[in-house]
Structures are given as C-alpha cells and as structure tokens.
Amino acid sequence: MVSGARNTPAAIIGQLNKEINAGLQTRELERGSPDLAATVFMGSPDDFAKFIAAKPRSGRKVIRAANIKAE
C-alpha cells in the first residue's frame, strides 16, 4: 500500500503501489520480516486509506477502555 502528497496523480500512486507490492512478495523480505518486528501486508491505495481511517477510532477505543487521561 502506498500514499503520497495530496495531489499526486493516480497513475503515479498506482505504479508505486504495484512496484511496492511486488517487492513485498520477495523471499528476502518474507524471511527478514520477523526481524523487522512488523507485519507486512499488501493492498491497494483504497485499502491503505481504509486502514489509516480506522486507526484513530481503534486508538480511542483503547484509551477509553484503559481509562487513560491527559495530564
């Protein structure tokens, strides 16, 4: 998944997304990903937008559930 500056042409975002997803499928990255302490997943620019949009909501749920207050 890839994002860019607000006015980046869709064709450029699409090409970057294609190339990054291809790179994420390499054996080298697959073998190295446990060392990265990260989860590697692929998707479209729309998938990325949904992922980012969901993040603040999930963070708020955790903060409320843990009763975390600003000091």
PDB file of N, H, CA, C and O in Angstrom:
ATOM      1  N   MET A   1       0.854  -1.162   0.000  1.00  0.00           N
ATOM      2  CA  MET A   1       0.000   0.000   0.000  1.00  0.00           C
ATOM      3  C   MET A   1       0.901   1.225   0.000  1.00  0.00           C
ATOM      4  O   MET A   1       1.995   1.219   0.564  1.00  0.00           O
ATOM      5  N   VAL A   2       0.417   2.256  -0.637  1.00  0.00           N
ATOM      6  H   VAL A   2      -0.472   2.261  -1.095  1.00  0.00           H
ATOM      7  CA  VAL A   2       1.254   3.440  -0.777  1.00  0.00           C
ATOM      8  C   VAL A   2       0.389   4.696  -0.701  1.00  0.00           C
ATOM      9  O   VAL A   2      -0.778   4.695  -1.093  1.00  0.00           O
ATOM     10  N   SER A   3       0.987   5.750  -0.192  1.00  0.00           N
ATOM     11  H   SER A   3       1.935   5.750   0.126  1.00  0.00           H
ATOM     12  CA  SER A   3       0.327   7.055  -0.225  1.00  0.00           C
ATOM     13  C   SER A   3       1.352   8.062  -0.715  1.00  0.00           C
ATOM     14  O   SER A   3       2.541   7.762  -0.824  1.00  0.00           O
ATOM     15  N   GLY A   4       0.877   9.243  -1.003  1.00  0.00           N
ATOM     16  H   GLY A   4      -0.088   9.486  -0.915  1.00  0.00           H
ATOM     17  CA  GLY A   4       1.783  10.282  -1.481  1.00  0.00           C
ATOM     18  C   GLY A   4       1.214  11.640  -1.148  1.00  0.00           C
ATOM     19  O   GLY A   4       0.220  11.754  -0.432  1.00  0.00           O
ATOM     20  N   ALA A   5       1.848  12.661  -1.669  1.00  0.00           N
ATOM     21  H   ALA A   5       2.656  12.568  -2.250  1.00  0.00           H
ATOM     22  CA  ALA A   5       1.354  14.018  -1.467  1.00  0.00           C
ATOM     23  C   ALA A   5      -0.074  14.119  -1.994  1.00  0.00           C
ATOM     24  O   ALA A   5      -0.464  13.378  -2.897  1.00  0.00           O
ATOM     25  N   ARG A   6      -0.828  15.012  -1.442  1.00  0.00           N
ATOM     26  H   ARG A   6      -0.511  15.614  -0.709  1.00  0.00           H
ATOM     27  CA  ARG A   6      -2.257  15.144  -1.746  1.00  0.00           C
ATOM     28  C   ARG A   6      -2.574  15.164  -3.244  1.00  0.00           C
ATOM     29  O   ARG A   6      -3.542  14.530  -3.665  1.00  0.00           O
ATOM     30  N   ASN A   7      -1.811  15.850  -4.035  1.00  0.00           N
ATOM     31  H   ASN A   7      -1.025  16.365  -3.693  1.00  0.00           H
ATOM     32  CA  ASN A   7      -2.132  15.992  -5.461  1.00  0.00           C
ATOM     33  C   ASN A   7      -1.327  15.073  -6.372  1.00  0.00           C
ATOM     34  O   ASN A   7      -1.227  15.335  -7.571  1.00  0.00           O
ATOM     35  N   THR A   8      -0.754  14.006  -5.829  1.00  0.00           N
ATOM     36  H   THR A   8      -0.836  13.794  -4.855  1.00  0.00           H
ATOM     37  CA  THR A   8      -0.005  13.071  -6.658  1.00  0.00           C
ATOM     38  C   THR A   8      -0.970  12.396  -7.629  1.00  0.00           C
ATOM     39  O   THR A   8      -2.006  11.884  -7.205  1.00  0.00           O
ATOM     40  N   PRO A   9      -0.649  12.385  -8.920  1.00  0.00           N
ATOM     41  CA  PRO A   9      -1.547  11.762  -9.895  1.00  0.00           C
ATOM     42  C   PRO A   9      -1.807  10.287  -9.570  1.00  0.00           C
ATOM     43  O   PRO A   9      -0.917   9.568  -9.115  1.00  0.00           O
ATOM     44  N   ALA A  10      -3.040   9.859  -9.814  1.00  0.00           N
ATOM     45  H   ALA A  10      -3.763  10.443 -10.184  1.00  0.00           H
ATOM     46  CA  ALA A  10      -3.442   8.482  -9.530  1.00  0.00           C
ATOM     47  C   ALA A  10      -2.564   7.476 -10.260  1.00  0.00           C
ATOM     48  O   ALA A  10      -2.287   6.401  -9.726  1.00  0.00           O
ATOM     49  N   ALA A  11      -2.125   7.800 -11.462  1.00  0.00           N
ATOM     50  H   ALA A  11      -2.350   8.673 -11.895  1.00  0.00           H
ATOM     51  CA  ALA A  11      -1.275   6.881 -12.222  1.00  0.00           C
ATOM     52  C   ALA A  11       0.051   6.625 -11.504  1.00  0.00           C
ATOM     53  O   ALA A  11       0.553   5.501 -11.502  1.00  0.00           O
ATOM     54  N   ILE A  12       0.608   7.657 -10.903  1.00  0.00           N
ATOM     55  H   ILE A  12       0.200   8.570 -10.904  1.00  0.00           H
ATOM     56  CA  ILE A  12       1.875   7.507 -10.174  1.00  0.00           C
ATOM     57  C   ILE A  12       1.646   6.684  -8.913  1.00  0.00           C
ATOM     58  O   ILE A  12       2.430   5.782  -8.616  1.00  0.00           O
ATOM     59  N   ILE A  13       0.585   6.977  -8.167  1.00  0.00           N
ATOM     60  H   ILE A  13      -0.052   7.709  -8.408  1.00  0.00           H
ATOM     61  CA  ILE A  13       0.258   6.188  -6.972  1.00  0.00           C
ATOM     62  C   ILE A  13       0.048   4.728  -7.366  1.00  0.00           C
ATOM     63  O   ILE A  13       0.533   3.827  -6.682  1.00  0.00           O
ATOM     64  N   GLY A  14      -0.663   4.491  -8.451  1.00  0.00           N
ATOM     65  H   GLY A  14      -1.057   5.223  -9.007  1.00  0.00           H
ATOM     66  CA  GLY A  14      -0.912   3.126  -8.911  1.00  0.00           C
ATOM     67  C   GLY A  14       0.373   2.387  -9.247  1.00  0.00           C
ATOM     68  O   GLY A  14       0.536   1.224  -8.877  1.00  0.00           O
ATOM     69  N   GLN A  15       1.285   3.051  -9.944  1.00  0.00           N
ATOM     70  H   GLN A  15       1.152   3.996 -10.244  1.00  0.00           H
ATOM     71  CA  GLN A  15       2.554   2.413 -10.315  1.00  0.00           C
ATOM     72  C   GLN A  15       3.402   2.138  -9.076  1.00  0.00           C
ATOM     73  O   GLN A  15       3.979   1.058  -8.952  1.00  0.00           O
ATOM     74  N   LEU A  16       3.484   3.094  -8.166  1.00  0.00           N
ATOM     75  H   LEU A  16       3.015   3.972  -8.267  1.00  0.00           H
ATOM     76  CA  LEU A  16       4.234   2.869  -6.925  1.00  0.00           C
ATOM     77  C   LEU A  16       3.643   1.700  -6.146  1.00  0.00           C
ATOM     78  O   LEU A  16       4.377   0.849  -5.643  1.00  0.00           O
ATOM     79  N   ASN A  17       2.324   1.662  -6.048  1.00  0.00           N
ATOM     80  H   ASN A  17       1.728   2.354  -6.457  1.00  0.00           H
ATOM     81  CA  ASN A  17       1.657   0.586  -5.322  1.00  0.00           C
ATOM     82  C   ASN A  17       1.991  -0.772  -5.941  1.00  0.00           C
ATOM     83  O   ASN A  17       2.267  -1.737  -5.229  1.00  0.00           O
ATOM     84  N   LYS A  18       1.962  -0.834  -7.265  1.00  0.00           N
ATOM     85  H   LYS A  18       1.737  -0.050  -7.843  1.00  0.00           H
ATOM     86  CA  LYS A  18       2.273  -2.083  -7.975  1.00  0.00           C
ATOM     87  C   LYS A  18       3.700  -2.539  -7.669  1.00  0.00           C
ATOM     88  O   LYS A  18       3.930  -3.710  -7.365  1.00  0.00           O
ATOM     89  N   GLU A  19       4.641  -1.626  -7.748  1.00  0.00           N
ATOM     90  H   GLU A  19       4.454  -0.676  -7.995  1.00  0.00           H
ATOM     91  CA  GLU A  19       6.048  -1.968  -7.532  1.00  0.00           C
ATOM     92  C   GLU A  19       6.324  -2.340  -6.070  1.00  0.00           C
ATOM     93  O   GLU A  19       7.068  -3.282  -5.799  1.00  0.00           O
ATOM     94  N   ILE A  20       5.734  -1.614  -5.146  1.00  0.00           N
ATOM     95  H   ILE A  20       5.129  -0.849  -5.367  1.00  0.00           H
ATOM     96  CA  ILE A  20       5.934  -1.916  -3.720  1.00  0.00           C
ATOM     97  C   ILE A  20       5.329  -3.270  -3.379  1.00  0.00           C
ATOM     98  O   ILE A  20       5.956  -4.064  -2.677  1.00  0.00           O
ATOM     99  N   ASN A  21       4.127  -3.546  -3.860  1.00  0.00           N
ATOM    100  H   ASN A  21       3.618  -2.901  -4.431  1.00  0.00           H
ATOM    101  CA  ASN A  21       3.518  -4.851  -3.604  1.00  0.00           C
ATOM    102  C   ASN A  21       4.370  -5.978  -4.180  1.00  0.00           C
ATOM    103  O   ASN A  21       4.494  -7.034  -3.559  1.00  0.00           O
ATOM    104  N   ALA A  22       4.955  -5.770  -5.348  1.00  0.00           N
ATOM    105  H   ALA A  22       4.855  -4.913  -5.852  1.00  0.00           H
ATOM    106  CA  ALA A  22       5.839  -6.788  -5.936  1.00  0.00           C
ATOM    107  C   ALA A  22       7.065  -7.002  -5.050  1.00  0.00           C
ATOM    108  O   ALA A  22       7.487  -8.137  -4.834  1.00  0.00           O
ATOM    109  N   GLY A  23       7.625  -5.925  -4.547  1.00  0.00           N
ATOM    110  H   GLY A  23       7.281  -5.003  -4.723  1.00  0.00           H
ATOM    111  CA  GLY A  23       8.780  -6.034  -3.649  1.00  0.00           C
ATOM    112  C   GLY A  23       8.445  -6.743  -2.347  1.00  0.00           C
ATOM    113  O   GLY A  23       9.276  -7.462  -1.793  1.00  0.00           O
ATOM    114  N   LEU A  24       7.231  -6.540  -1.860  1.00  0.00           N
ATOM    115  H   LEU A  24       6.555  -5.956  -2.310  1.00  0.00           H
ATOM    116  CA  LEU A  24       6.821  -7.176  -0.603  1.00  0.00           C
ATOM    117  C   LEU A  24       6.657  -8.682  -0.748  1.00  0.00           C
ATOM    118  O   LEU A  24       6.590  -9.396   0.253  1.00  0.00           O
ATOM    119  N   GLN A  25       6.591  -9.169  -1.972  1.00  0.00           N
ATOM    120  H   GLN A  25       6.645  -8.589  -2.785  1.00  0.00           H
ATOM    121  CA  GLN A  25       6.425 -10.597  -2.207  1.00  0.00           C
ATOM    122  C   GLN A  25       7.750 -11.338  -2.357  1.00  0.00           C
ATOM    123  O   GLN A  25       7.748 -12.542  -2.611  1.00  0.00           O
ATOM    124  N   THR A  26       8.869 -10.657  -2.210  1.00  0.00           N
ATOM    125  H   THR A  26       8.871  -9.678  -2.004  1.00  0.00           H
ATOM    126  CA  THR A  26      10.166 -11.304  -2.386  1.00  0.00           C
ATOM    127  C   THR A  26      10.485 -12.212  -1.203  1.00  0.00           C
ATOM    128  O   THR A  26      10.057 -11.960  -0.077  1.00  0.00           O
ATOM    129  N   ARG A  27      11.229 -13.252  -1.472  1.00  0.00           N
ATOM    130  H   ARG A  27      11.577 -13.456  -2.387  1.00  0.00           H
ATOM    131  CA  ARG A  27      11.634 -14.190  -0.419  1.00  0.00           C
ATOM    132  C   ARG A  27      12.504 -13.501   0.634  1.00  0.00           C
ATOM    133  O   ARG A  27      12.411 -13.812   1.822  1.00  0.00           O
ATOM    134  N   GLU A  28      13.337 -12.577   0.199  1.00  0.00           N
ATOM    135  H   GLU A  28      13.411 -12.325  -0.766  1.00  0.00           H
ATOM    136  CA  GLU A  28      14.219 -11.889   1.141  1.00  0.00           C
ATOM    137  C   GLU A  28      13.411 -11.146   2.198  1.00  0.00           C
ATOM    138  O   GLU A  28      13.726 -11.221   3.386  1.00  0.00           O
ATOM    139  N   LEU A  29      12.397 -10.447   1.784  1.00  0.00           N
ATOM    140  H   LEU A  29      12.141 -10.387   0.819  1.00  0.00           H
ATOM    141  CA  LEU A  29      11.576  -9.712   2.737  1.00  0.00           C
ATOM    142  C   LEU A  29      10.769 -10.679   3.605  1.00  0.00           C
ATOM    143  O   LEU A  29      10.613 -10.466   4.807  1.00  0.00           O
ATOM    144  N   GLU A  30      10.265 -11.729   2.988  1.00  0.00           N
ATOM    145  H   GLU A  30      10.391 -11.901   2.011  1.00  0.00           H
ATOM    146  CA  GLU A  30       9.491 -12.719   3.733  1.00  0.00           C
ATOM    147  C   GLU A  30      10.337 -13.338   4.840  1.00  0.00           C
ATOM    148  O   GLU A  30       9.863 -13.510   5.963  1.00  0.00           O
ATOM    149  N   ARG A  31      11.587 -13.675   4.527  1.00  0.00           N
ATOM    150  H   ARG A  31      11.971 -13.535   3.614  1.00  0.00           H
ATOM    151  CA  ARG A  31      12.480 -14.267   5.533  1.00  0.00           C
ATOM    152  C   ARG A  31      12.882 -13.236   6.577  1.00  0.00           C
ATOM    153  O   ARG A  31      13.041 -13.577   7.749  1.00  0.00           O
ATOM    154  N   GLY A  32      13.048 -11.982   6.171  1.00  0.00           N
ATOM    155  H   GLY A  32      12.919 -11.705   5.219  1.00  0.00           H
ATOM    156  CA  GLY A  32      13.509 -10.957   7.094  1.00  0.00           C
ATOM    157  C   GLY A  32      12.417 -10.310   7.917  1.00  0.00           C
ATOM    158  O   GLY A  32      12.721  -9.644   8.907  1.00  0.00           O
ATOM    159  N   SER A  33      11.155 -10.478   7.547  1.00  0.00           N
ATOM    160  H   SER A  33      10.908 -11.019   6.743  1.00  0.00           H
ATOM    161  CA  SER A  33      10.091  -9.757   8.233  1.00  0.00           C
ATOM    162  C   SER A  33       9.975 -10.059   9.719  1.00  0.00           C
ATOM    163  O   SER A  33       9.611  -9.153  10.468  1.00  0.00           O
ATOM    164  N   PRO A  34      10.261 -11.279  10.208  1.00  0.00           N
ATOM    165  CA  PRO A  34      10.210 -11.482  11.665  1.00  0.00           C
ATOM    166  C   PRO A  34      11.222 -10.607  12.408  1.00  0.00           C
ATOM    167  O   PRO A  34      10.968 -10.180  13.534  1.00  0.00           O
ATOM    168  N   ASP A  35      12.368 -10.340  11.776  1.00  0.00           N
ATOM    169  H   ASP A  35      12.574 -10.686  10.860  1.00  0.00           H
ATOM    170  CA  ASP A  35      13.377  -9.483  12.390  1.00  0.00           C
ATOM    171  C   ASP A  35      12.973  -8.020  12.410  1.00  0.00           C
ATOM    172  O   ASP A  35      13.520  -7.230  13.180  1.00  0.00           O
ATOM    173  N   LEU A  36      12.019  -7.658  11.569  1.00  0.00           N
ATOM    174  H   LEU A  36      11.574  -8.299  10.944  1.00  0.00           H
ATOM    175  CA  LEU A  36      11.582  -6.265  11.492  1.00  0.00           C
ATOM    176  C   LEU A  36      10.614  -5.898  12.604  1.00  0.00           C
ATOM    177  O   LEU A  36      10.335  -4.719  12.820  1.00  0.00           O
ATOM    178  N   ALA A  37      10.102  -6.892  13.308  1.00  0.00           N
ATOM    179  H   ALA A  37      10.329  -7.850  13.133  1.00  0.00           H
ATOM    180  CA  ALA A  37       9.080  -6.670  14.335  1.00  0.00           C
ATOM    181  C   ALA A  37       7.896  -5.914  13.745  1.00  0.00           C
ATOM    182  O   ALA A  37       7.345  -5.003  14.364  1.00  0.00           O
ATOM    183  N   ALA A  38       7.525  -6.311  12.544  1.00  0.00           N
ATOM    184  H   ALA A  38       7.973  -7.051  12.041  1.00  0.00           H
ATOM    185  CA  ALA A  38       6.422  -5.654  11.853  1.00  0.00           C
ATOM    186  C   ALA A  38       5.635  -6.687  11.064  1.00  0.00           C
ATOM    187  O   ALA A  38       6.147  -7.750  10.711  1.00  0.00           O
ATOM    188  N   THR A  39       4.402  -6.358  10.798  1.00  0.00           N
ATOM    189  H   THR A  39       3.986  -5.494  11.084  1.00  0.00           H
ATOM    190  CA  THR A  39       3.579  -7.194   9.944  1.00  0.00           C
ATOM    191  C   THR A  39       3.583  -6.587   8.556  1.00  0.00           C
ATOM    192  O   THR A  39       3.292  -5.403   8.388  1.00  0.00           O
ATOM    193  N   VAL A  40       3.907  -7.385   7.576  1.00  0.00           N
ATOM    194  H   VAL A  40       4.144  -8.347   7.713  1.00  0.00           H
ATOM    195  CA  VAL A  40       3.940  -6.923   6.192  1.00  0.00           C
ATOM    196  C   VAL A  40       2.647  -7.367   5.522  1.00  0.00           C
ATOM    197  O   VAL A  40       2.313  -8.552   5.526  1.00  0.00           O
ATOM    198  N   PHE A  41       1.931  -6.425   4.954  1.00  0.00           N
ATOM    199  H   PHE A  41       2.202  -5.462   4.951  1.00  0.00           H
ATOM    200  CA  PHE A  41       0.738  -6.783   4.191  1.00  0.00           C
ATOM    201  C   PHE A  41       0.618  -5.861   2.997  1.00  0.00           C
ATOM    202  O   PHE A  41       1.127  -4.740   2.992  1.00  0.00           O
ATOM    203  N   MET A  42      -0.071  -6.364   1.986  1.00  0.00           N
ATOM    204  H   MET A  42      -0.485  -7.274   1.991  1.00  0.00           H
ATOM    205  CA  MET A  42      -0.193  -5.631   0.735  1.00  0.00           C
ATOM    206  C   MET A  42      -1.645  -5.245   0.505  1.00  0.00           C
ATOM    207  O   MET A  42      -2.558  -5.809   1.108  1.00  0.00           O
ATOM    208  N   GLY A  43      -1.836  -4.296  -0.358  1.00  0.00           N
ATOM    209  H   GLY A  43      -1.094  -3.838  -0.847  1.00  0.00           H
ATOM    210  CA  GLY A  43      -3.183  -3.890  -0.706  1.00  0.00           C
ATOM    211  C   GLY A  43      -3.160  -2.741  -1.688  1.00  0.00           C
ATOM    212  O   GLY A  43      -2.107  -2.330  -2.177  1.00  0.00           O
ATOM    213  N   SER A  44      -4.335  -2.240  -1.961  1.00  0.00           N
ATOM    214  H   SER A  44      -5.190  -2.574  -1.564  1.00  0.00           H
ATOM    215  CA  SER A  44      -4.493  -1.138  -2.905  1.00  0.00           C
ATOM    216  C   SER A  44      -4.421   0.201  -2.165  1.00  0.00           C
ATOM    217  O   SER A  44      -4.455   0.231  -0.935  1.00  0.00           O
ATOM    218  N   PRO A  45      -4.323   1.297  -2.902  1.00  0.00           N
ATOM    219  CA  PRO A  45      -4.393   2.602  -2.245  1.00  0.00           C
ATOM    220  C   PRO A  45      -5.698   2.778  -1.453  1.00  0.00           C
ATOM    221  O   PRO A  45      -5.694   3.416  -0.400  1.00  0.00           O
ATOM    222  N   ASP A  46      -6.807   2.224  -1.947  1.00  0.00           N
ATOM    223  H   ASP A  46      -6.810   1.706  -2.803  1.00  0.00           H
ATOM    224  CA  ASP A  46      -8.067   2.301  -1.195  1.00  0.00           C
ATOM    225  C   ASP A  46      -7.984   1.512   0.110  1.00  0.00           C
ATOM    226  O   ASP A  46      -8.513   1.942   1.135  1.00  0.00           O
ATOM    227  N   ASP A  47      -7.316   0.349   0.069  1.00  0.00           N
ATOM    228  H   ASP A  47      -6.886   0.000  -0.764  1.00  0.00           H
ATOM    229  CA  ASP A  47      -7.118  -0.433   1.291  1.00  0.00           C
ATOM    230  C   ASP A  47      -6.341   0.379   2.322  1.00  0.00           C
ATOM    231  O   ASP A  47      -6.659   0.365   3.511  1.00  0.00           O
ATOM    232  N   PHE A  48      -5.312   1.089   1.842  1.00  0.00           N
ATOM    233  H   PHE A  48      -5.054   1.099   0.876  1.00  0.00           H
ATOM    234  CA  PHE A  48      -4.494   1.897   2.740  1.00  0.00           C
ATOM    235  C   PHE A  48      -5.310   3.033   3.351  1.00  0.00           C
ATOM    236  O   PHE A  48      -5.185   3.312   4.544  1.00  0.00           O
ATOM    237  N   ALA A  49      -6.137   3.684   2.553  1.00  0.00           N
ATOM    238  H   ALA A  49      -6.239   3.458   1.584  1.00  0.00           H
ATOM    239  CA  ALA A  49      -6.979   4.764   3.065  1.00  0.00           C
ATOM    240  C   ALA A  49      -7.921   4.245   4.154  1.00  0.00           C
ATOM    241  O   ALA A  49      -8.125   4.909   5.170  1.00  0.00           O
ATOM    242  N   LYS A  50      -8.489   3.066   3.942  1.00  0.00           N
ATOM    243  H   LYS A  50      -8.324   2.526   3.116  1.00  0.00           H
ATOM    244  CA  LYS A  50      -9.371   2.469   4.961  1.00  0.00           C
ATOM    245  C   LYS A  50      -8.593   2.121   6.219  1.00  0.00           C
ATOM    246  O   LYS A  50      -9.082   2.335   7.328  1.00  0.00           O
ATOM    247  N   PHE A  51      -7.392   1.590   6.059  1.00  0.00           N
ATOM    248  H   PHE A  51      -6.995   1.416   5.158  1.00  0.00           H
ATOM    249  CA  PHE A  51      -6.536   1.237   7.185  1.00  0.00           C
ATOM    250  C   PHE A  51      -6.223   2.475   8.023  1.00  0.00           C
ATOM    251  O   PHE A  51      -6.356   2.453   9.247  1.00  0.00           O
ATOM    252  N   ILE A  52      -5.811   3.542   7.366  1.00  0.00           N
ATOM    253  H   ILE A  52      -5.703   3.560   6.372  1.00  0.00           H
ATOM    254  CA  ILE A  52      -5.473   4.783   8.073  1.00  0.00           C
ATOM    255  C   ILE A  52      -6.707   5.382   8.732  1.00  0.00           C
ATOM    256  O   ILE A  52      -6.636   5.844   9.871  1.00  0.00           O
ATOM    257  N   ALA A  53      -7.832   5.380   8.035  1.00  0.00           N
ATOM    258  H   ALA A  53      -7.889   5.005   7.110  1.00  0.00           H
ATOM    259  CA  ALA A  53      -9.064   5.953   8.594  1.00  0.00           C
ATOM    260  C   ALA A  53      -9.515   5.205   9.840  1.00  0.00           C
ATOM    261  O   ALA A  53     -10.105   5.809  10.736  1.00  0.00           O
ATOM    262  N   ALA A  54      -9.254   3.911   9.916  1.00  0.00           N
ATOM    263  H   ALA A  54      -8.775   3.421   9.188  1.00  0.00           H
ATOM    264  CA  ALA A  54      -9.681   3.113  11.069  1.00  0.00           C
ATOM    265  C   ALA A  54      -8.767   3.292  12.276  1.00  0.00           C
ATOM    266  O   ALA A  54      -9.193   3.026  13.400  1.00  0.00           O
ATOM    267  N   LYS A  55      -7.551   3.724  12.087  1.00  0.00           N
ATOM    268  H   LYS A  55      -7.205   3.940  11.174  1.00  0.00           H
ATOM    269  CA  LYS A  55      -6.587   3.816  13.179  1.00  0.00           C
ATOM    270  C   LYS A  55      -7.021   4.743  14.317  1.00  0.00           C
ATOM    271  O   LYS A  55      -6.994   4.316  15.471  1.00  0.00           O
ATOM    272  N   PRO A  56      -7.416   5.980  14.049  1.00  0.00           N
ATOM    273  CA  PRO A  56      -7.777   6.843  15.179  1.00  0.00           C
ATOM    274  C   PRO A  56      -8.924   6.270  16.014  1.00  0.00           C
ATOM    275  O   PRO A  56      -8.922   6.390  17.239  1.00  0.00           O
ATOM    276  N   ARG A  57      -9.892   5.653  15.358  1.00  0.00           N
ATOM    277  H   ARG A  57      -9.893   5.555  14.363  1.00  0.00           H
ATOM    278  CA  ARG A  57     -11.009   5.077  16.095  1.00  0.00           C
ATOM    279  C   ARG A  57     -10.561   3.946  16.996  1.00  0.00           C
ATOM    280  O   ARG A  57     -11.007   3.856  18.140  1.00  0.00           O
ATOM    281  N   SER A  58      -9.687   3.082  16.502  1.00  0.00           N
ATOM    282  H   SER A  58      -9.325   3.156  15.572  1.00  0.00           H
ATOM    283  CA  SER A  58      -9.240   1.965  17.329  1.00  0.00           C
ATOM    284  C   SER A  58      -8.404   2.477  18.494  1.00  0.00           C
ATOM    285  O   SER A  58      -8.480   1.929  19.593  1.00  0.00           O
ATOM    286  N   GLY A  59      -7.610   3.518  18.272  1.00  0.00           N
ATOM    287  H   GLY A  59      -7.548   3.964  17.379  1.00  0.00           H
ATOM    288  CA  GLY A  59      -6.818   4.102  19.351  1.00  0.00           C
ATOM    289  C   GLY A  59      -7.698   4.713  20.428  1.00  0.00           C
ATOM    290  O   GLY A  59      -7.413   4.571  21.617  1.00  0.00           O
ATOM    291  N   ARG A  60      -8.756   5.385  20.026  1.00  0.00           N
ATOM    292  H   ARG A  60      -8.987   5.500  19.060  1.00  0.00           H
ATOM    293  CA  ARG A  60      -9.679   5.971  21.004  1.00  0.00           C
ATOM    294  C   ARG A  60     -10.336   4.899  21.855  1.00  0.00           C
ATOM    295  O   ARG A  60     -10.538   5.095  23.053  1.00  0.00           O
ATOM    296  N   LYS A  61     -10.673   3.765  21.246  1.00  0.00           N
ATOM    297  H   LYS A  61     -10.509   3.606  20.272  1.00  0.00           H
ATOM    298  CA  LYS A  61     -11.290   2.669  21.999  1.00  0.00           C
ATOM    299  C   LYS A  61     -10.348   2.164  23.088  1.00  0.00           C
ATOM    300  O   LYS A  61     -10.769   1.917  24.218  1.00  0.00           O
ATOM    301  N   VAL A  62      -9.093   2.016  22.745  1.00  0.00           N
ATOM    302  H   VAL A  62      -8.751   2.217  21.827  1.00  0.00           H
ATOM    303  CA  VAL A  62      -8.106   1.546  23.721  1.00  0.00           C
ATOM    304  C   VAL A  62      -7.950   2.555  24.848  1.00  0.00           C
ATOM    305  O   VAL A  62      -7.898   2.179  26.019  1.00  0.00           O
ATOM    306  N   ILE A  63      -7.877   3.832  24.499  1.00  0.00           N
ATOM    307  H   ILE A  63      -7.919   4.137  23.548  1.00  0.00           H
ATOM    308  CA  ILE A  63      -7.716   4.889  25.509  1.00  0.00           C
ATOM    309  C   ILE A  63      -8.907   4.905  26.456  1.00  0.00           C
ATOM    310  O   ILE A  63      -8.734   4.999  27.671  1.00  0.00           O
ATOM    311  N   ARG A  64     -10.103   4.816  25.911  1.00  0.00           N
ATOM    312  H   ARG A  64     -10.243   4.740  24.924  1.00  0.00           H
ATOM    313  CA  ARG A  64     -11.292   4.799  26.766  1.00  0.00           C
ATOM    314  C   ARG A  64     -11.342   3.559  27.644  1.00  0.00           C
ATOM    315  O   ARG A  64     -11.627   3.651  28.839  1.00  0.00           O
ATOM    316  N   ALA A  65     -11.067   2.409  27.061  1.00  0.00           N
ATOM    317  H   ALA A  65     -10.836   2.334  26.091  1.00  0.00           H
ATOM    318  CA  ALA A  65     -11.134   1.149  27.811  1.00  0.00           C
ATOM    319  C   ALA A  65     -10.118   1.126  28.944  1.00  0.00           C
ATOM    320  O   ALA A  65     -10.388   0.558  30.002  1.00  0.00           O
ATOM    321  N   ALA A  66      -8.953   1.736  28.739  1.00  0.00           N
ATOM    322  H   ALA A  66      -8.733   2.198  27.880  1.00  0.00           H
ATOM    323  CA  ALA A  66      -7.915   1.775  29.763  1.00  0.00           C
ATOM    324  C   ALA A  66      -8.078   2.962  30.703  1.00  0.00           C
ATOM    325  O   ALA A  66      -7.302   3.126  31.645  1.00  0.00           O
ATOM    326  N   ASN A  67      -9.085   3.788  30.448  1.00  0.00           N
ATOM    327  H   ASN A  67      -9.715   3.655  29.683  1.00  0.00           H
ATOM    328  CA  ASN A  67      -9.353   4.981  31.257  1.00  0.00           C
ATOM    329  C   ASN A  67      -8.112   5.879  31.357  1.00  0.00           C
ATOM    330  O   ASN A  67      -7.762   6.369  32.430  1.00  0.00           O
ATOM    331  N   ILE A  68      -7.459   6.079  30.204  1.00  0.00           N
ATOM    332  H   ILE A  68      -7.744   5.682  29.332  1.00  0.00           H
ATOM    333  CA  ILE A  68      -6.253   6.925  30.158  1.00  0.00           C
ATOM    334  C   ILE A  68      -6.681   8.387  30.084  1.00  0.00           C
ATOM    335  O   ILE A  68      -7.544   8.752  29.285  1.00  0.00           O
ATOM    336  N   LYS A  69      -6.074   9.214  30.920  1.00  0.00           N
ATOM    337  H   LYS A  69      -5.374   8.918  31.569  1.00  0.00           H
ATOM    338  CA  LYS A  69      -6.402  10.652  30.973  1.00  0.00           C
ATOM    339  C   LYS A  69      -5.148  11.477  30.674  1.00  0.00           C
ATOM    340  O   LYS A  69      -4.039  11.097  31.051  1.00  0.00           O
ATOM    341  N   ALA A  70      -5.336  12.597  29.999  1.00  0.00           N
ATOM    342  H   ALA A  70      -6.236  12.906  29.693  1.00  0.00           H
ATOM    343  CA  ALA A  70      -4.237  13.525  29.741  1.00  0.00           C
ATOM    344  C   ALA A  70      -3.878  14.224  31.039  1.00  0.00           C
ATOM    345  O   ALA A  70      -4.752  14.520  31.853  1.00  0.00           O
ATOM    346  N   GLU A  71      -2.592  14.488  31.235  1.00  0.00           N
ATOM    347  H   GLU A  71      -1.882  14.248  30.573  1.00  0.00           H
ATOM    348  CA  GLU A  71      -2.155  15.187  32.448  1.00  0.00           C
ATOM    349  C   GLU A  71      -1.776  16.598  32.152  1.00  0.00           C
ATOM    350  O   GLU A  71      -1.384  17.334  33.057  1.00  0.00           O
TER     351      GLU A  71
END
